[in-house]
Amino acid sequence: MTTAQKNKPSDTTESGDIEVATNDVRLVGRLTAEPAVVELPSGDTLITFRISVPRASPTRAASSAPGKGQRVDSVPCTAWTPRLRRSILAWRPGDLVEVSGAVRCRFYQAGGATRSRVEVEAAAARIIRRSSAA
C-alpha cells in the first residue's frame, strides 16, 4: 500500500458510515517573536508562539497586483507538554521551525465574556535552521 493510499480516507467504514477526515497539521515557517509562557487560571502552563508561513500559491488578485495581497499567514500555536515547552523556549525569532499537531478551538473567559481561540496544538516541533540574527 502506498503512502497516498494509506493517508487517503476511504469512503465508508465496515459499518457503512462515512469516514471522517483527520485533523493533522504540519507547518514549516519562521518564528515571529519570542515564545511566551502562559499560566492559566486552572494552574496549567502552556507556551504560545506564532509561526509565519508563506502561502503556497498566491490568489489571482494578489498575483495581478505586484506588492499587494497577503503572502504569509501568521499561525498561533501552543505547546502543553513539559518536554516540548522546554524545547520551544530555546527558539529565537526568525528561526525556521517545523511544527506538527492538530487544529484546536479553545474557549476561555476574558472581560466577563466567553471567547474562543483557534490555534495549532503542537504534538512535535523542531528547529530546521537557526536565525542568523543573534
C-alpha positions in Angstrom: 0.0 0.0 0.0 1.4 3.4 -1.0 1.6 6.4 1.4 -1.1 8.1 -0.7 -3.4 5.1 -0.4 -2.8 4.8 3.4 -3.4 8.5 4.0 -6.4 8.8 1.8 -9.6 8.3 3.8 -11.9 5.6 2.4 -15.5 6.5 1.5 -17.1 4.2 4.1 -16.1 2.1 7.1 -17.0 -1.5 7.7 -20.3 -0.5 9.3 -21.2 1.6 6.2 -20.8 5.0 8.0 -18.9 7.8 6.1 -15.3 8.0 7.4 -14.4 11.4 8.9 -11.3 13.4 7.7 -8.3 13.7 10.0 -7.1 16.8 11.9 -3.3 16.7 11.2 -1.3 19.8 10.7 2.3 20.3 9.6 3.7 23.8 9.4 7.1 25.0 8.3 7.8 28.6 8.8 9.6 31.3 10.8 9.1 32.1 14.5 7.7 35.7 14.6 8.6 36.5 18.2 9.9 35.0 21.5 7.7 32.2 22.7 5.6 33.2 25.8 4.8 31.2 28.9 1.1 31.4 29.9 -0.3 30.2 33.2 -4.0 29.5 33.0 -6.4 30.1 36.0 -6.6 26.3 36.2 -2.9 26.2 37.1 -1.9 24.6 33.8 1.1 26.1 32.0 1.5 26.4 28.2 3.7 28.0 25.7 2.3 30.2 23.0 4.1 31.2 19.8 3.4 32.3 16.2 4.8 31.0 13.0 4.8 33.0 9.8 4.1 30.5 7.0 4.3 31.5 3.3 1.2 30.8 1.3 1.6 28.0 -1.2 0.1 29.8 -4.2 -1.0 33.5 -4.4 -4.6 34.3 -5.3 -5.3 35.6 -8.7 -5.9 39.1 -7.3 -2.6 39.2 -5.4 -0.6 38.0 -8.4 -2.2 40.6 -10.7 -1.2 43.5 -8.4 2.5 43.3 -7.6 3.3 44.2 -4.0 -0.3 43.8 -2.9 -2.1 41.0 -1.1 -1.2 38.7 1.8 1.6 36.4 1.1 2.1 34.8 4.5 -0.1 33.7 7.3 0.7 34.2 11.0 -0.4 31.0 12.7 -0.9 30.9 16.5 0.4 27.7 18.1 0.6 26.3 21.6 2.6 23.6 23.4 1.4 21.9 26.5 3.8 19.0 27.3 6.7 19.9 29.6 9.4 18.5 27.2 8.0 20.3 24.2 7.7 23.6 26.2 11.3 23.4 27.3 12.4 22.8 23.7 10.4 25.7 22.2 11.5 28.2 24.9 15.0 27.9 23.4 13.8 29.1 20.0 14.6 32.7 18.7 12.6 35.0 16.4 13.5 34.2 12.8 14.3 30.5 13.4 13.0 28.3 10.7 10.9 25.7 12.5 8.6 22.7 11.8 5.5 22.1 14.0 3.1 19.2 13.7 -0.1 18.8 15.6 -3.8 19.5 15.3 -6.1 22.5 15.0 -7.9 23.2 18.3 -10.6 25.7 19.3 -10.0 26.7 22.9 -12.7 28.6 25.0 -11.8 30.9 27.8 -13.3 33.7 29.9 -12.0 37.3 29.4 -13.6 40.6 30.4 -16.7 38.8 31.6 -17.3 37.1 28.2 -16.6 33.7 26.8 -14.1 33.9 24.0 -12.6 31.4 21.7 -9.2 31.0 20.0 -8.3 28.7 17.1 -4.7 27.6 17.2 -2.4 24.7 16.3 -1.7 22.5 19.3 1.8 21.2 18.8 2.5 17.5 19.3 6.0 17.7 18.0 8.3 20.6 17.0 11.9 21.1 15.9 14.3 23.8 14.6 15.2 23.3 11.0 17.6 26.3 10.8 18.7 28.9 13.4 18.2 32.5 12.5 21.4 34.3 11.5 20.4 37.3 13.7 21.9 36.9 17.2 
